[in-house]
Amino acid sequence: MGAGAVFSRADFLDLGTTDNVGMILGRMQNAGKIRRIGRGLYELPRTHPVLGTLSPRPEAIVEAASRRFGSRYQPSGAQAANLLQLTEQVPARMVYQTDGASRTIKEGQRTIELQHRSPRGMAAAGRMSGLVFAALREIGQRNVTPERVSGLQKLLSRSDGRRLIKDLRLAPAWMHPHLRRIASGKEEEDR
């Protein structure tokens, strides 16, 4: 897995029973080889020569929690808008949407929120389409400008554009013209 990897007992159930895996993880934690970062979540710590032990990436924590609980996740609308460069505002809170139960994960001073979203809202989770849908939902219909559409056209790959058209049925109707324009920019590149 490597330094910085985040995992839970569920990731090792192919090697033994839940109790056995838990016992071994507990021993490794006591020996200082791994670090418990939250309930049922562990990390193989990364260290920096000057900064010391580094915190794990929030995405790694959410991925491990998703594997543990058998759910999917995607960044919240504010994070998606920032990741896709539709806004320069960096969200103050780390919020992810999930099709599982809402929960809070505390890691040191950080708090990561997993907020339940309907199955329809999570239908495109894990794909660029889901990220685009969340970002557009966050900025709102009135704020989808030609500049933002052009920015998305440049940011997305050709395969992302094709996937956007395939996932069109999963998006709200008001997004359809914007999504078509974003995807058509990819088709124009092919010509």
C-alpha positions as CSV (number, residue, x, y, z in Angstrom):
1,M,0.0,0.0,0.0
2,G,2.8,2.5,0.8
3,A,3.1,5.5,3.1
4,G,0.0,7.6,3.4
5,A,-2.3,4.7,2.7
6,V,-5.6,4.6,4.6
7,F,-7.4,1.4,5.3
8,S,-9.8,-0.5,7.5
9,R,-10.2,-4.1,8.7
10,A,-12.6,-4.7,5.8
11,D,-9.6,-4.3,3.4
12,F,-8.0,-7.4,4.9
13,L,-10.9,-9.8,5.4
14,D,-9.5,-12.1,2.7
15,L,-6.6,-12.8,5.1
16,G,-8.5,-13.8,8.2
17,T,-11.5,-13.2,10.4
18,T,-12.6,-9.8,11.5
19,D,-11.3,-10.5,15.0
20,N,-7.9,-11.7,13.8
21,V,-7.4,-8.8,11.5
22,G,-8.5,-6.4,14.2
23,M,-6.0,-8.0,16.7
24,I,-3.2,-7.7,14.2
25,L,-4.0,-4.1,13.4
26,G,-4.1,-3.3,17.2
27,R,-0.7,-4.8,17.6
28,M,0.7,-2.9,14.7
29,Q,-0.8,0.3,16.2
30,N,0.7,-0.4,19.6
31,A,4.1,-1.0,17.9
32,G,3.8,2.4,16.2
33,K,3.8,0.9,12.7
34,I,0.3,2.2,11.8
35,R,-1.8,5.0,13.2
36,R,-5.5,5.0,14.1
37,I,-7.0,8.0,12.5
38,G,-10.7,7.4,13.2
39,R,-13.1,4.7,14.3
40,G,-12.1,1.7,12.3
41,L,-9.7,3.6,10.0
42,Y,-6.0,3.3,10.1
43,E,-3.1,4.9,8.2
44,L,0.4,3.9,7.3
45,P,2.0,7.2,8.3
46,R,3.9,9.4,5.9
47,T,6.8,11.4,7.5
48,H,8.6,14.5,6.3
49,P,12.1,15.2,7.5
50,V,11.2,18.7,8.7
51,L,7.4,18.6,9.3
52,G,7.3,15.2,10.9
53,T,4.2,13.0,10.5
54,L,1.9,14.2,7.8
55,S,-1.9,13.9,7.8
56,P,-3.5,11.6,5.2
57,R,-5.2,13.1,2.2
58,P,-8.9,13.7,2.8
59,E,-9.7,11.7,-0.4
60,A,-7.8,8.7,1.0
61,I,-9.8,8.8,4.2
62,V,-13.1,9.0,2.3
63,E,-12.1,6.2,-0.1
64,A,-11.3,3.9,2.9
65,A,-14.5,4.8,4.6
66,S,-16.4,4.1,1.4
67,R,-14.8,0.7,1.1
68,R,-15.5,0.0,4.8
69,F,-19.2,0.9,4.6
70,G,-19.8,-0.3,1.0
71,S,-20.9,3.1,-0.3
72,R,-19.9,5.5,-3.1
73,Y,-18.8,9.1,-2.6
74,Q,-18.2,12.3,-4.6
75,P,-17.0,15.8,-3.6
76,S,-19.7,18.2,-2.6
77,G,-20.8,20.9,-5.0
78,A,-18.5,23.5,-3.5
79,Q,-15.5,21.2,-3.8
80,A,-16.5,20.1,-7.3
81,A,-16.8,23.8,-8.4
82,N,-13.4,24.5,-7.0
83,L,-11.8,21.4,-8.5
84,L,-13.2,22.2,-12.0
85,Q,-12.0,25.8,-11.7
86,L,-15.5,27.3,-11.8
87,T,-14.8,29.2,-8.7
88,E,-11.7,30.3,-6.8
89,Q,-13.3,29.9,-3.5
90,V,-11.9,27.0,-1.5
91,P,-14.5,25.4,0.7
92,A,-13.8,25.8,4.4
93,R,-15.4,22.5,5.3
94,M,-14.5,19.1,3.8
95,V,-17.9,17.7,2.7
96,Y,-18.4,14.7,0.5
97,Q,-21.7,13.3,-0.7
98,T,-22.4,9.6,-0.3
99,D,-25.2,7.1,-1.0
100,G,-24.5,5.6,2.4
101,A,-25.4,7.0,5.8
102,S,-24.4,10.5,6.8
103,R,-21.5,10.4,9.2
104,T,-18.6,12.5,10.5
105,I,-15.0,11.4,10.4
106,K,-12.6,13.1,12.8
107,E,-8.9,12.9,12.0
108,G,-6.8,15.0,14.4
109,Q,-8.1,18.6,14.1
110,R,-9.9,17.9,10.8
111,T,-13.5,16.9,10.4
112,I,-14.7,15.3,7.2
113,E,-18.5,15.2,6.7
114,L,-20.2,12.5,4.6
115,Q,-23.7,13.7,3.7
116,H,-26.3,11.3,2.4
117,R,-27.6,12.0,-1.1
118,S,-30.4,10.3,-3.0
119,P,-29.5,7.4,-5.3
120,R,-30.4,9.6,-8.3
121,G,-28.0,12.3,-7.1
122,M,-25.2,9.7,-6.8
123,A,-25.9,7.9,-10.1
124,A,-22.8,9.4,-11.8
125,A,-20.6,9.3,-8.7
126,G,-17.0,8.4,-9.4
127,R,-17.1,9.8,-12.9
128,M,-16.3,13.2,-14.3
129,S,-20.0,13.6,-15.1
130,G,-20.9,13.4,-11.4
131,L,-18.3,16.1,-10.6
132,V,-19.6,18.4,-13.4
133,F,-23.2,17.8,-12.3
134,A,-22.4,18.7,-8.6
135,A,-20.4,21.8,-9.7
136,L,-23.1,23.1,-12.0
137,R,-25.7,22.4,-9.3
138,E,-23.6,24.4,-6.8
139,I,-23.1,27.5,-9.0
140,G,-26.7,27.5,-10.2
141,Q,-28.4,27.9,-13.6
142,R,-28.0,31.7,-13.7
143,N,-24.2,31.5,-13.2
144,V,-23.4,29.1,-16.0
145,T,-21.7,31.5,-18.3
146,P,-20.1,31.0,-21.7
147,E,-16.7,31.5,-20.0
148,R,-17.4,28.7,-17.5
149,V,-18.6,26.4,-20.3
150,S,-15.4,27.2,-22.3
151,G,-13.3,26.5,-19.2
152,L,-15.0,23.1,-18.8
153,Q,-14.5,22.3,-22.5
154,K,-10.8,22.9,-22.1
155,L,-10.6,20.9,-18.8
156,L,-12.5,17.8,-19.9
157,S,-11.0,15.1,-22.1
158,R,-12.8,13.8,-25.2
159,S,-13.8,10.6,-23.4
160,D,-15.2,12.8,-20.6
161,G,-17.3,14.7,-23.2
162,R,-18.7,11.5,-24.6
163,R,-19.5,10.2,-21.1
164,L,-21.2,13.5,-20.3
165,I,-23.6,12.9,-23.2
166,K,-24.2,9.3,-22.1
167,D,-25.0,10.5,-18.5
168,L,-27.2,13.3,-19.7
169,R,-30.4,11.5,-18.5
170,L,-29.0,11.6,-15.0
171,A,-28.7,15.4,-14.9
172,P,-31.5,17.9,-14.2
173,A,-33.2,19.2,-17.3
174,W,-31.9,22.7,-16.9
175,M,-28.3,21.4,-17.3
176,H,-28.9,19.6,-20.6
177,P,-28.1,22.5,-22.9
178,H,-25.0,23.4,-21.0
179,L,-23.8,19.8,-20.9
180,R,-24.4,19.5,-24.7
181,R,-22.3,22.7,-25.3
182,I,-19.5,21.4,-23.0
183,A,-19.5,18.0,-24.9
184,S,-19.8,19.6,-28.3
185,G,-16.6,21.5,-27.7
186,K,-14.9,18.1,-27.5
187,E,-16.4,17.1,-30.8
188,E,-15.2,20.3,-32.5
189,E,-11.7,19.4,-31.4
190,D,-12.0,16.1,-33.2
191,R,-12.7,17.9,-36.5
